[in-house]
Amino acid sequence: MASAWRVRDRATFAALRNGRRGHAGPMRVTWLPDADAGTPPRVAFAVGRRVGSAVTRNRVRRQLRAATAEIARGLPPGAYLVAYRGTGDATFADLGHWVAEAARRAGASDAEGRP
């Protein structure tokens, strides 16, 4: 991810339990605001086994990563957990729409990726 970092530390994952939540379709986004405006958004992805085989889950995760990178400029600083519970046959356009809409509903004000 060029314009967003990945969440890797345990403390952030634990803090995400109390974050703001939003959903759109089978997409769930949890947002934990960050006071430091200079840091890019940090993102973690969760794709459950119900989505399909490991190959399908990894493909969906790659697509989610790409869709999130497209809207990253419009996301306020903080940590995001993007969870997908749908099927493996969702289109890239659907995934992108769901991520943006769920982030907006979680309180990330301009999640459309506009400058």
Rosetta blueprint (number, residue, H / E / L):
1 M L
2 A L
3 S L
4 A L
5 W E
6 R E
7 V L
8 R L
9 D L
10 R H
11 A H
12 T H
13 F H
14 A H
15 A H
16 L H
17 R H
18 N H
19 G L
20 R E
21 R E
22 G E
23 H E
24 A E
25 G L
26 P L
27 M E
28 R E
29 V E
30 T E
31 W E
32 L E
33 P E
34 D L
35 A L
36 D L
37 A L
38 G L
39 T L
40 P L
41 P L
42 R E
43 V E
44 A E
45 F E
46 A E
47 V E
48 G L
49 R H
50 R H
51 V H
52 G L
53 S L
54 A H
55 V H
56 T H
57 R H
58 N H
59 R H
60 V H
61 R H
62 R H
63 Q H
64 L H
65 R H
66 A H
67 A H
68 T H
69 A H
70 E H
71 I H
72 A H
73 R H
74 G H
75 L L
76 P L
77 P L
78 G E
79 A E
80 Y E
81 L E
82 V E
83 A E
84 Y E
85 R L
86 G L
87 T L
88 G L
89 D L
90 A L
91 T L
92 F H
93 A H
94 D H
95 L H
96 G H
97 H H
98 W H
99 V H
100 A H
101 E H
102 A H
103 A H
104 R H
105 R H
106 A L
107 G L
108 A L
109 S L
110 D L
111 A L
112 E L
113 G L
114 R L
115 P L
